Amino acid sequence: MLRNHLPVIDKDNFEFWTGGASGRIIITQCQNCSLYIHPHSDICRRCYSRDLAPAALSGRGVISTYTINHQVWEPGLETPYTVAIVTLEEQDGLNLTTNIVNCDPADVRIGMPVTVVFEQVEDVWLPLFEPSPARA
Protein backbone atom coordinates (compact mmCIF):
# COMPACT_ATOMS: atom_id res chain seq x y z
CA MET A 1 0.00 0.00 0.00
CA LEU A 2 1.21 3.50 -0.78
CA ARG A 3 2.59 5.29 2.31
CA ASN A 4 3.12 8.99 1.57
CA HIS A 5 2.26 10.29 5.03
CA LEU A 6 4.47 8.96 7.81
CA PRO A 7 4.43 10.03 11.45
CA VAL A 8 7.15 12.27 12.81
CA ILE A 9 9.14 10.29 15.36
CA ASP A 10 9.87 12.05 18.65
CA LYS A 11 10.89 11.07 22.20
CA ASP A 12 7.29 10.32 23.19
CA ASN A 13 6.45 7.96 20.30
CA PHE A 14 9.87 6.53 19.40
CA GLU A 15 9.24 3.10 20.95
CA PHE A 16 5.82 2.75 19.31
CA TRP A 17 6.97 3.59 15.77
CA THR A 18 10.24 1.62 15.95
CA GLY A 19 9.16 -1.41 18.03
CA GLY A 20 8.29 -3.28 14.87
CA ALA A 21 12.01 -3.69 14.19
CA SER A 22 11.92 -6.33 16.92
CA GLY A 23 8.42 -7.52 15.98
CA ARG A 24 6.71 -5.92 18.97
CA ILE A 25 4.07 -3.29 19.61
CA ILE A 26 5.44 -1.08 22.37
CA ILE A 27 3.04 1.16 24.28
CA THR A 28 3.41 3.27 27.41
CA GLN A 29 2.32 1.55 30.63
CA CYS A 30 1.77 3.01 34.09
CA GLN A 31 4.11 1.31 36.54
CA ASN A 32 1.79 2.16 39.44
CA CYS A 33 -1.60 0.80 38.25
CA SER A 34 -0.55 -1.13 35.08
CA LEU A 35 -2.83 0.87 32.73
CA TYR A 36 -1.67 0.90 29.10
CA ILE A 37 -1.75 4.42 27.67
CA HIS A 38 -2.07 5.05 23.96
CA PRO A 39 -1.39 7.48 22.52
CA HIS A 40 1.47 8.34 24.85
CA SER A 41 0.90 10.69 27.77
CA ASP A 42 3.28 11.88 30.50
CA ILE A 43 0.72 11.11 33.22
CA CYS A 44 -1.59 8.17 33.89
CA ARG A 45 -5.23 9.11 33.35
CA ARG A 46 -6.38 6.59 35.98
CA CYS A 47 -4.05 7.10 38.97
CA TYR A 48 -2.19 10.28 37.88
CA SER A 49 1.19 8.62 38.34
CA ARG A 50 4.15 9.88 36.33
CA ASP A 51 5.93 6.54 36.71
CA LEU A 52 5.45 5.38 33.12
CA ALA A 53 7.56 3.08 30.96
CA PRO A 54 7.40 1.43 27.54
CA ALA A 55 5.93 -2.10 27.56
CA ALA A 56 5.85 -4.75 24.83
CA LEU A 57 2.45 -6.21 23.97
CA SER A 58 1.44 -9.56 22.50
CA GLY A 59 0.41 -8.13 19.14
CA ARG A 60 -2.94 -9.93 19.30
CA GLY A 61 -6.37 -8.35 19.22
CA VAL A 62 -9.81 -8.34 17.65
CA ILE A 63 -11.44 -6.10 15.08
CA SER A 64 -13.86 -3.79 16.88
CA THR A 65 -15.07 -1.97 13.78
CA TYR A 66 -13.92 -1.40 10.23
CA THR A 67 -14.64 0.22 6.92
CA ILE A 68 -13.72 -0.85 3.41
CA ASN A 69 -12.37 2.09 1.47
CA HIS A 70 -12.89 2.26 -2.30
CA GLN A 71 -11.77 5.89 -2.74
CA VAL A 72 -8.39 6.55 -4.35
CA TRP A 73 -7.24 9.45 -2.16
CA GLU A 74 -3.79 9.69 -3.71
CA PRO A 75 -2.28 8.61 -7.02
CA GLY A 76 -0.96 5.06 -6.72
CA LEU A 77 -3.23 4.06 -3.84
CA GLU A 78 -4.63 0.59 -4.38
CA THR A 79 -8.26 -0.02 -3.49
CA PRO A 80 -10.17 -1.52 -1.88
CA TYR A 81 -8.44 -1.58 1.49
CA THR A 82 -9.67 -2.10 5.03
CA VAL A 83 -9.27 0.48 7.79
CA ALA A 84 -10.07 -0.96 11.21
CA ILE A 85 -10.01 -0.27 14.89
CA VAL A 86 -8.31 -3.20 16.58
CA THR A 87 -8.72 -3.67 20.33
CA LEU A 88 -5.55 -5.20 21.74
CA GLU A 89 -6.03 -8.17 24.05
CA GLU A 90 -4.10 -6.67 26.97
CA GLN A 91 -6.79 -4.17 27.94
CA ASP A 92 -10.38 -3.25 27.09
CA GLY A 93 -10.39 0.03 25.22
CA LEU A 94 -6.74 -0.23 24.12
CA ASN A 95 -7.38 0.48 20.45
CA LEU A 96 -5.27 1.07 17.37
CA THR A 97 -6.52 2.47 14.08
CA THR A 98 -4.80 0.39 11.43
CA ASN A 99 -5.15 -1.49 8.17
CA ILE A 100 -6.14 -5.13 7.82
CA VAL A 101 -3.83 -6.88 5.35
CA ASN A 102 -3.49 -10.35 3.83
CA CYS A 103 -7.27 -10.69 3.88
CA ASP A 104 -9.92 -10.07 1.26
CA PRO A 105 -11.91 -7.05 2.48
CA ALA A 106 -15.14 -9.05 1.98
CA ASP A 107 -13.92 -11.55 4.61
CA VAL A 108 -13.27 -8.99 7.38
CA ARG A 109 -15.65 -9.24 10.35
CA ILE A 110 -16.18 -7.50 13.67
CA GLY A 111 -14.77 -9.77 16.38
CA MET A 112 -12.23 -11.36 14.00
CA PRO A 113 -9.01 -12.29 15.84
CA VAL A 114 -5.98 -10.59 14.31
CA THR A 115 -2.23 -10.52 14.81
CA VAL A 116 0.19 -7.69 14.14
CA VAL A 117 2.53 -7.63 11.17
CA PHE A 118 4.83 -4.71 10.50
CA GLU A 119 5.57 -2.76 7.34
CA GLN A 120 8.81 -0.83 7.42
CA VAL A 121 8.73 2.47 5.56
CA GLU A 122 11.93 4.45 5.99
CA ASP A 123 12.59 4.57 9.76
CA VAL A 124 8.96 3.84 10.74
CA TRP A 125 7.51 0.37 11.42
CA LEU A 126 3.76 0.55 10.77
CA PRO A 127 1.67 -1.91 12.82
CA LEU A 128 -0.81 -3.59 10.48
CA PHE A 129 -2.96 -6.60 11.30
CA GLU A 130 -3.84 -9.84 9.55
CA PRO A 131 -6.29 -12.61 10.43
CA SER A 132 -5.01 -14.90 13.14
CA PRO A 133 -5.94 -18.41 11.97
CA ALA A 134 -4.76 -20.05 15.21
CA ARG A 135 -7.39 -18.08 17.13
CA ALA A 136 -10.21 -18.05 14.57
N, C-alpha and C positions, 0 to 999 in steps of 0.2 A: 504494500500500500504506500502511496506517496506520503512523504512526511516533510512538508515544507515549514511547519511551525513547531519548533522544539522549545521546551522550557529553558529558561535561564537557570543554570545551576548556581546556587549560593550556599552559604554555610548551614542554612536551615533545612535545605532539601537535598543536599549532597548525597546522603546515604540512600534516600529513596530512589533518586534517578540513576545512581551508579551501582546499587545492590545487585542488579541483574548480571553484572560481570561475574558474580559468584553464584548466580542462579537463585537469588533470594530477594523477596520483598522485604524491605527494611523500613519500619515505621516507628515513630517516637512512642515510647511507653513511659508512663508515670511509674517511678520506682517506689512510690508510697502506696498507691492504691491499685496498681497494675492496669489502669485504663490505657488502651491504645488511643493515640491522638493523631488523626489525619484529617486535613493537612496539619503540618507541624504547628505547634504553638509553644511559647516559652513557659506556659503555666498550665497545669492540669485544670480542666473545666469542672471536674468532679470534686477534688479535694484541695485545689489551689496550690498544690505543691509545685516547687520549681525543680525538684529532683527528677529530671527526665533523662532518658537515654535511648539510643536507637536499639531496636529489637527486631530480630529476624522472625518472619512468619512462615507458616507452612506452604503458602502459595495456593491453598485450596479454598474454594468458596462455592456459592450458588448464584445463579442469575436471578436478581430481584425484579428487574424490568429491562426492557430493551426496545429498540426501534431498528427497523431495517431501512437504511438510507439508499435512495435511488437517485439522488441529486448529485450531479458532478459539480462540486463547489470550486474546484481548481482544475486547470488543464492537467491531464495525466492521472487523475483520480479514477480508480476502478470501482464501479458499482455493480451490483449492490454490495453493501457492507453493513455489519451489525455493530451498533453502538449499544453498550449495556452498562447497567449498574450491577456490579458484582459485590455481594456481601461476603466478606472474608470469614472463615469459620472460627477465628479466634474470639470474635466479639459481635454481638448483635449491633447493627448500626454502623459497623466498620465497613464502609463502602468505597469502592473505586469505580470511577467512570472509565471505561475501557472499550476495546474492540474485542469481539469474539472472532477467532480465526480458526482455520482448519475445520470448518463446519459450514455446510450449506445454510444460508440464512433461513430457509424454509424449515430447517430442523431445530432451530433455536427455540427453547421453551423456558418460561419462568419456572424456577426451581431446579433447573438443570445443573448438575454438579460440574464444576470447571476447575482447571488447574492452570497456573500461570506458565507462560512461555515468554521469553524476552526477545525483543527486536532491538539490536544495537543500531543507532543512527548517530554517527559522529561520537561524541562522548556521553551520550544519553542512552540508557537501557530502558526501553518502553515496556511496561508490564501489560501484556495482552493475555487473553485466556482462551483455552480450547476445551472442548468436552473432555471430561474425565471418565473414560470407559470403566475403570476399576470401581468407580463409585456410582455408576448409572443404575 
